[in-house]
Structures are given as structure tokens and as C-alpha cells.
Amino acid sequence: MMKLNKHRDLDLYKIKSNTRDKVQPEVIKFDLAEIKKHFEDSIKDIEEQFKTIDLLESKDKEKIDYILRSQIVFLGGSLDFYFHEITQFGIMQMYDEIWQETKPYKNINIKLGTILDVLKGERDDSWFIEFINYEYSKISLISYDSIEKAMNMIGLHMYQIANKIYNYEIDRKERVTKLKERMNRLCERRNSIAHQFDMFHENAEKKPIHINTVREFIEDAKEIVDVVNELMLEHDIVKR
């Protein structure tokens, strides 16, 4: 019969316990300028990779293509994170009674178990931002439809973004359609890389990729974020 090593078992328990009991970081309320800077810092890191591409010789096409694909994935992630922060900001503005509440905000579902300690007076006001942060961290905000839903939650609308981007140059319906196409193009390519390694299902060959495509995606993302930030600032002034 094998003899158990009690000391070894205790060490293993400590390791497992330490892994399981990691402290959750405190949720910080960032303002609009800080949120925009988070996005800009991410974009700067992504654009830095163009320098690496410049250093590689043209014969290293496989390496270059790998970098280009990684840039698209990171770009999708930076846009996703930006819209998470913007949505959380807007929700907290309503919770703090600074902005007028929207219908989707009023319909947020909260389980009793989440607010039980609050009802008993055992928790402070920080519970709500923690709840919103957790709930929205599970949602992907890259596709047009998911972002539209998040913007509706905080009282913004996609036609407002489209109007500012296209500056009334084309029909209103067409503005929104063009914006949707641009946003979903990035989302679809990001998903193709992240989930199918950017391969065609038909023959398992890699989809062609060009540096100009990546640059275009980056410029699209920057323009959308600039407009959303502008609208958020206007919205913040009006709703106060």
C-alpha cells in the first residue's frame, strides 16, 4: 500500500488555494478622456508593429502576414474594450442620476442574490459598478448589432454616429448601411482570424491579406471612436 506524503499534500492544497483565492481588482470609474486614452494607447501599440514589418525583408511574407493578422485581432479587442468602457460610463451616469435614464437601462435584470447584501445594508454603492463591469465583460462589442444595442442602452444611436462620419453627404439610410458594412467587415475578418486561423473552409488555404487592409481597418476604428467620443461629450453636457 502506497504511503501518502502529508507535507506534499499540504503544499498542493496551498498552491490550489492561492490560485483560487486571487483578489479581484477594484473597478475604477474612468472619465471620457481616460477612456479615449486607453483606446489611443492600444492603437499606438498596434501601429508600432508596422515598424517590425518594415524591418522584415519581403521574403518573410509569412511572418509579415502573421503580424498583420495579429494586428486585426488586437484592433478588434481594443474597439471591444472601448465600447465596454463607454457603455459602463453611460450606465453609471444614469445610476448616479446625472443622465436621464433610458428604457433599456430601466430593464436591466439583476438577480436577488446580487443585491441581497445591499438590501441588508451590508454593502456600499460600489456593488452596481462591479455588477455592470462583470455583466458587460461577458459580452462581445465588435459587431454593428452588439454595439448598436450597447449605444441604445446609454441613449446614443447609430444614425448619430453615421451622420457625423458621412456629414450628410448621402441619404440617411445609406449612411447607416455604410457604417454597418465598415464595422462588420472588421468584425468578420477578426472572427475569421481568431476562430478559423483566417482559412477558407473550402480548401483550408489562408485568405490573402495586405498591409493596406490593416491600415484601413485602423483608420475606420479611429474615426468611429473619435465620433463616439465627440457624441459622448455632447451628450454629457446636454444631460447634466
Secondary structure, 3 states (H helix, E strand, C coil): CCCCCHHHHHHHHHHHHHHHCCCCCCCCCCCHHHHHHHHHHHHHHHHHHHHHHHHCCHHHHHHHHHHHHHHHHHHHHHHHHHHHHHHHHHHHHHHCCCCCCCHHHHCCCCCHHHHHHHHCCCCCCHHHHHHHHHHHHCCCCCCHHHHHHHHHHCCCCHHHHHHHHHCCCCCHHHHHHHHHHHHHHHHHHHHHHHHHCCECCCCCCECCCCHHHHHHHHHHHHHHHHHHHHHHHHHHHHHC
